[in-house]
Amino acid sequence: MKEYSLMINGQKTAPQGGFFDVLNPATEAVVALCPQASVEQLDEAVSAAQACYESWQHSSDAERKKLLHDIADRIEANAAELAQIIVEEQGKPLFLAQMEVGGAVAWTRATAELEMPVDILEDSDTKRVEVHRKPLGVVGSITPWNWPLMIAVWHIMPAIRSGNTVVSKPSGLTPLNTIRLVEIINEVAPPGLVNVVTGETGIGSGMTKHPGIRKIVFTGSTPTGQTIMRGAADNLKRLTLELGGNDAGIVLPDTDPAKAAEGIFQTAFLNMGQTCAALKRLYVHDSIYEELCEKLADVAAKQVMGNGLDEGVTFGPVQNRAQLNLVNELVEDARANGARIICGGSLVDGAGYFYPPTLVADVTDGCRLVDEEQFGPVLPIIRYTDIEDAIKRANATDVGLGGSVWSSDIAKATQIAGRLECGTAWINGHAELLPYAPFGGCKMSGFGVEFGQEGLMEYTSAQVLNINK
């Protein structure tokens, strides 16, 4: 059985806390053994990052760009291995894992090309005022289990592009890909620039409270984000928190169900629904409700569920037992309250955490499946007759990550999308993230943004140079 190592100061490091199992969600077999770092090893990683920061903060723009392109080259060179690891520990089908690796490469290159300009506020005969962006120091990255490579890249690359150093802590459910990524980064990066410590006991909380870490970037649940925020208060860490969502989509009556069904299904069930910005509540006008339900069921029926490494599989397992149980609980609650299960809706016998793509009709607000984020392969479909009511119900939640409007009338859809209380609103699409477009939530979905120029600035502080000539 393969044993992975920590990566501290450019060196593979044996854990002081032993190892724990990482399971394949399609088979429940052990994939590999993950190191359990001690709190003392977290301190070592932070110290290594601090030491590297002393020089890296003064690196040139050209050096930083080149390093990110070199990292992208190394990811490309190891693409097949990385995709294999993703499937084995996360469960998504191989084609989707390959897309994740390709996205990681593209995102790294796009981040490399971002600029950090100096803003000139005044340049007169007597005075010049400039705004410079300076790195913060050591950045702590805490990532979830749904997109283990991509989200690590989203955190790490802008941090080092802006002159910071990193200590990464991936989810204990999917740590292997991130460990391998950091090993690859250390083939071309200076020692201590990017470190990885893993473990489910005391490491995450130790990072949030650590006086040597100046910023935490976290993707995950709202309750965990709240805990991180409390822990970060003692030394006023900067925070970027991309937290839970319960994204609503509104389908207007002029929509063609046959044309919209595929896009709606794929953005709701992306990664088996285990995507923060997936479409999670669908409000459909009464005039096309039954037809759209039928067309969505047709798309669901085409999915081939199984081990992501098997040929032809399009639909993998839920990543872990706890999430599988939650999905099943929400569907059973809806069923008990009179919902109509169009397709799916039951656990699959045998090994693995499999749950079929499930469409649930005749539900409404107040049902747990509508009110709570399912984060799995289930879509509740809610009927409406009045658009004002649909907008109100879409906004009647304490989270606001994304939302969408589906219509053949772009102008009308755009006007409605502008009224949704969310960080990103899509027209005739959902869950599409772009490396140049800021992404983040409002309300209890967190604060701060990732991606693009605005996302890069989240890793810096402003220094004003006030020059009297």
Disulfide bonds with the S-S distance in Angstrom:
none
